[in-house]
Amino acid sequence: MDNSLIFLCIACFFSAFVDSISGGGGIISLPAFLLAGIPPHITLGTNKFTSCCSTFSSSIKFAQSGKVDYDILKYLIPFSFIGAILGVTTVLSIKSTYLNVIVLVLLLFVGLYSLFSKNIGIEDKFQGISRKNISMGIVMALGLGFYDGFLGAGVGAFLIFGLVNIYKFNFVRAGGNCKVMNFIGNIAAVIMFALRGEINYKIGIPVAIFMMIGARIGAKVALRKGAKIIKPIFVTMALAVAGKLFYNIII
């Protein structure tokens, strides 16, 4: 194992650990791939492949702990998948410059709103399924599925924020459902990148193994520590992703 691969495995382990708790791990993994000298288009495809493995690992852990609501996800998952396919298809022909600015503003809002709303996501106040919250969830799933395939920065934060506000979940329960939706979106994106031959499996497979371990440990920490530990990490990562996007815009 050469030095660049060792570096990638360590960096992406921490990326998956953080991502399984709060989302936003891409601000660690994507720069790591680029620093290792991986070409940008191969970086995007390989990062999606490793992220898919990571979210699968954390999804399993959350599901085993009863933090996944299948009666809701059966409505939302198909739209996450369709949205991600449309997003990957679109990103091949449209520049993401303007979207970066929009996402920056939205992430700042999500982070600051969560920071100053003391009770948001701390208690689980879910009161059941209704036509209204399912409809809102479908719109969220399609829109964020598209965004995940198109750009993807901070998608975990947006999903968790959406689930907390639409279904009144706490951060732990929202995180569990977020990971499953994220996993489905990643599958769609991986299929598209694989068809274009833009995944380096020689690098991706060992990195994916480390990310799966990191994701599972992160999920255990989230489940054990609860919403009170997730919220500050969630706010920090949302604002960190916003900072990274701002840096990309001004440089």
SVG drawing of the C-alpha trace seen along z (x, -y; Angstrom):
<svg xmlns="http://www.w3.org/2000/svg" viewBox="-53 -36 57 41">
<polyline fill="none" stroke="black" stroke-width="0.4" points="0.0,0.0 1.6,-3.3 1.6,-6.5 -1.1,-8.2 -3.5,-5.2 -2.7,-5.1 -3.4,-8.9 -6.7,-8.3 -7.8,-5.5 -7.1,-7.5 -8.7,-10.7 -11.8,-8.9 -12.2,-6.9 -12.7,-10.2 -14.9,-11.5 -17.2,-8.5 -17.1,-8.7 -18.3,-12.4 -20.7,-11.9 -22.6,-9.0 -23.2,-11.4 -24.1,-14.6 -23.5,-14.6 -20.9,-16.7 -18.1,-14.2 -17.5,-15.1 -15.6,-18.2 -12.9,-15.8 -13.1,-13.0 -13.2,-15.0 -10.2,-17.2 -8.3,-14.1 -8.8,-12.4 -7.6,-15.5 -4.6,-15.9 -3.7,-12.3 -3.4,-13.3 -6.7,-11.7 -8.1,-13.5 -11.3,-15.5 -13.7,-13.4 -12.3,-10.2 -12.4,-11.8 -16.2,-12.4 -16.9,-8.9 -14.6,-7.1 -15.8,-9.3 -19.5,-8.4 -18.5,-4.7 -16.8,-4.8 -19.6,-7.0 -22.1,-4.5 -20.3,-1.7 -20.1,-4.1 -23.7,-5.0 -24.7,-1.3 -22.7,-0.5 -24.2,-3.3 -27.7,-2.5 -27.4,1.1 -26.4,-0.1 -29.2,-2.6 -31.7,-0.1 -30.6,2.6 -31.3,0.0 -34.8,-0.7 -34.1,-4.3 -35.3,-3.8 -39.0,-4.4 -39.7,-2.0 -43.4,-3.1 -42.2,-6.6 -39.2,-5.7 -41.2,-3.4 -42.7,-6.6 -39.6,-8.7 -36.8,-6.3 -38.0,-6.0 -38.0,-9.8 -34.5,-10.0 -33.3,-7.5 -35.0,-9.2 -33.8,-12.6 -30.2,-11.4 -30.2,-10.0 -31.6,-13.3 -29.0,-15.2 -26.0,-13.2 -27.3,-13.4 -27.7,-17.2 -24.3,-17.9 -22.7,-16.5 -23.9,-19.5 -24.5,-22.4 -22.0,-24.3 -22.6,-24.3 -21.3,-27.9 -24.6,-29.5 -25.8,-26.5 -22.8,-26.9 -24.0,-30.3 -27.5,-29.1 -26.3,-26.2 -23.9,-28.4 -26.8,-30.6 -29.1,-27.7 -26.4,-25.9 -25.8,-29.1 -29.5,-29.3 -29.7,-25.6 -26.7,-25.9 -27.6,-29.2 -31.3,-28.3 -30.4,-24.9 -27.9,-26.7 -30.3,-29.3 -33.4,-27.0 -32.7,-25.5 -35.2,-22.6 -35.0,-21.6 -34.1,-18.0 -33.5,-17.3 -36.9,-15.6 -38.7,-13.1 -42.1,-14.6 -43.2,-12.5 -47.0,-12.1 -47.5,-9.7 -47.9,-9.8 -50.3,-12.2 -50.9,-13.0 -49.3,-16.4 -46.0,-15.2 -45.7,-12.4 -46.2,-14.9 -43.7,-17.3 -41.3,-14.4 -41.6,-13.3 -40.8,-16.8 -37.8,-16.9 -36.6,-13.5 -36.9,-14.3 -35.2,-17.7 -32.4,-16.6 -31.9,-13.4 -31.4,-15.6 -29.1,-17.9 -27.1,-14.9 -26.4,-13.7 -25.8,-17.2 -23.5,-18.7 -24.0,-16.9 -22.1,-19.2 -24.0,-19.2 -26.8,-17.0 -26.8,-15.0 -27.3,-18.3 -30.2,-19.2 -31.8,-15.8 -31.5,-15.7 -32.8,-19.3 -35.7,-18.4 -36.6,-15.3 -36.4,-17.1 -38.7,-19.8 -41.2,-17.8 -41.6,-14.8 -40.5,-16.3 -37.9,-13.6 -35.0,-14.1 -31.5,-14.2 -30.8,-10.5 -34.0,-9.3 -33.5,-11.8 -29.9,-10.6 -31.0,-7.0 -33.6,-7.8 -31.2,-10.2 -28.5,-7.5 -30.9,-5.2 -32.1,-7.9 -28.5,-9.0 -27.5,-5.4 -30.2,-5.1 -29.2,-8.3 -25.5,-7.2 -26.5,-3.9 -28.1,-5.9 -25.0,-8.2 -22.6,-5.2 -24.4,-3.5 -24.1,-6.6 -20.4,-7.1 -19.7,-3.4 -21.3,-3.4 -18.9,-6.3 -15.9,-4.4 -15.1,-7.1 -14.5,-5.0 -11.0,-3.8 -11.8,-0.5 -8.2,0.2 -8.2,-2.8 -11.9,-2.8 -12.2,0.7 -9.6,0.4 -10.8,-3.2 -14.4,-1.9 -13.5,0.7 -12.0,-1.9 -15.0,-4.2 -17.4,-1.3 -15.6,-0.8 -15.6,-4.6 -19.3,-4.9 -20.3,-2.0 -18.3,-3.4 -19.8,-6.9 -23.3,-5.4 -22.6,-3.7 -21.5,-7.0 -24.6,-8.8 -26.9,-6.1 -25.1,-6.0 -24.7,-9.8 -28.1,-10.8 -29.4,-14.1 -27.5,-16.4 -24.1,-15.3 -25.3,-15.2 -26.8,-18.7 -23.5,-20.6 -21.6,-18.4 -24.5,-18.9 -24.3,-22.7 -20.5,-22.7 -20.5,-20.5 -23.2,-22.6 -21.3,-25.8 -18.0,-24.1 -19.5,-22.9 -20.8,-26.5 -17.3,-27.8 -15.7,-25.4 -18.2,-26.5 -17.5,-30.1 -13.8,-29.4 -14.4,-27.7 -16.4,-30.7 -13.9,-33.4 -10.8,-31.5"/>
</svg>
